[in-house]
Structures are given as C-alpha cells and as structure tokens.
Amino acid sequence: MKIEAQYQYGTRHGFSIKDRIIAGLPSLAPWVTRVPGLAALLNLRNHSPLLRALGERWLGFASKRNLPKWRSDSFARAMRGRGGLAGLADCDVVLWADTFNNAYEPEHLKSALAVMQSLGYRVALSGAAAQEPLCCGRTSLSVGMINEAKTHAQRTLAALEPAISRGVPVVGLEPSCLLSMRDEWLTMNLGESARKLSGLALLFEEWWMREFNANPDRMTRQKPGAPLPPVLIHGHCHQKAMGAISPTLEALRTIGYAPELIESSCCGMAGSFGYEASHHEVSMAMAEAKLLPAVRKAPPEALLVADGFSCRHQITDGASRQAVHVSQAIARALGVG
C-alpha cells in the first residue's frame, strides 16, 4: 500500500531529488570503484558539519545521522578476475551480491562465499557482482518507482534463467532485497520465471538449514576451536513479517552457538526512513524502546548478529557496537573467511 501511494504521488507530482538518489544507489555503486577517489569524496559528508547541514537542507538527510561509508574495495572489485567460481549453467548455488553489502560491507559476502566454497559447493556470483551488475529493485520500490523496479527484476530474471531453469537456489544476505524476489516480484506480472524464483530465493541461513537437514555431517565445524561467544540477534522486519527469523536461530545452533533473540520491534531505520531528517527523532525513539538498551547491556565479548544493513547501522550509531551478518558468524565458527 505504501509503495502504491508513493507511486501515485510521484507520478502526479514528480519524485524528489532525495527519492532519485535513493533509487539510484545501485547505478552509482559501480562507479565508486571505477573512479579513483570517488569513494573518499562521497564520504567527506560524514566529516564535514557544513556538508551535513547542506545535505539536510537541500536533500532532507538528517545531519545527525552518519551516512553509510562507501568502500573502494567492493566485493565485485575483489572478485574481478578471480578463479574458482562456477557459471550459472553449472553451479550448485548462486550467491546474490546485493548493492549494500557489495558497496559498503563486502566482508559479509566474502564470508558467505568462503563458507560455501569451504564446504565444497560450486558457487556462481550474481547481483552487483555480475559482469553487468544486477539489482533486485528494492531501492526503487522503497520510493515508489515501480516501473524502474520492474525493469531491474526483468533484467535479473533473464540473467538468472540458466540457474532458475535447473532449480538452483539463489542465496542472498540482505532480507529486504532477497525477500522482494519472493513477495513484490510476484505482483509485477513477471511470468513463470518469477514464480520459479520465488521458490528458489533463500536467505543465507535458510539455505544453510536446507543443506544441513539434507546432509548434517557436511555442515558442521570441521575443527574444534575456541569456545564460541554468546550471540544476540536482532531480526530484520522483513524476516519477522515473512517468518524467516527462526532459520537464523536454528542455523547458529547447528554450528555451536547459543543464540538469544532480542525481543524488539523495528530498529527504527526501515530502509531510508531513519536517514531522513523528518524522521530521525522517531527512528531513535523506536530503537531506544528495546533494541539499543539490550545491545548496551550485552557483554563486550557478545557477538551481535543483524542481517539487515540499516539495522546494523542503527546499532552502530545508537550504541557504538558493531553487528555482523549471520554469514560472518558462521564463517568465524568454521574458521574460514
């Protein structure tokens, strides 16, 4: 309903510059690594009170909020020319590299790839790490640009067809991106390929549990290591809404962790919502209701797990603690990545 309302409003009155920036992030991301110094230039905003103030006045981004830090060492760049990868026609699994983990936190994708390959899976890369970068269209949907999102989805379906036709799982890390393939894509009249993909699109921990249930001996800690730390989990709203938080807990238990779920509502970010000046106070109030107090009480050695990109940033901004994706927690337990 929100997407449709934004679409109708944008169609009648035009989309704002802020909306176009948010929707255009997947197109901007490849240029950040291609143009020397562009990442550093874009990151200047976080270090300049003047740029923060101008960004709030002209674009509506909260001056009190750090924007995500662009990385010149993106996952796609690190994978360029790397051997040992399979193609979409002969892989066991497709790792979907979403824009956010690719451009801002590539270590999570590296961990996911390391886990898959260490267990003997033939992995193909797609998404932002494809030869021609692909996008799920989530950023376009978030501001109501439905036609642009549909174009992204159609390009992705055409590119993934060699894997989809063989029934190969497409595994992603970012809930809002991956679960769009299971939800919004089915409402866009994208045809049979979209229906098939909806049954193949899995979050990393959902894929882990599917493989663990089929072959538990394969998905275990290969070498006894140091005792694992306590784990606190914050679930992304898309995970909670679509019943996908249980696999996170189950996957961590299979590898030896004893995870505890933080009983919280939305972290307050809701994608770009928490970055907007008009919503910053509401965003922080939502985080302070349950999430941030629980994070502050966690012992220093505790591992904080949050699959959502914006959730992790809320935790960093509000509690000065660093959360990781579940793929990184599993990689640490396996001693890979």
Buried (B, 14 or more C-beta within 10 A) or exposed (E): EEBEEBBEEBEEEEBEEBBBBBBBBBBBBBEBBEEEEBBEEBBEBBEEEEEBEBBBEEBBBBBEBBBBEBBBEBBBBBBEEEEEBBEBEEBBBBBBBBBBBBBBBBBBBBBBBBBBBBBEBBBBBBBBBBEEBBBBBBBBBBBBBBEBBBBBBBBBBEBBBBBBEEEBBBBBBBBBBBBBBBBBBBEBEBEEBBEBBBEBBBBBBBBBBBBBEEEEEEBBBEEEEEEBBBBBBBBBBBBBEBEBBBBBBBBBEBBBBEBBBBEBEBBBBBBBBBBBBEBBEBBBEBBEBBBBBBBEEBEEEBBBBBBBBBBBBBBBBBBEBEBBBBBBBBBBBBBBB
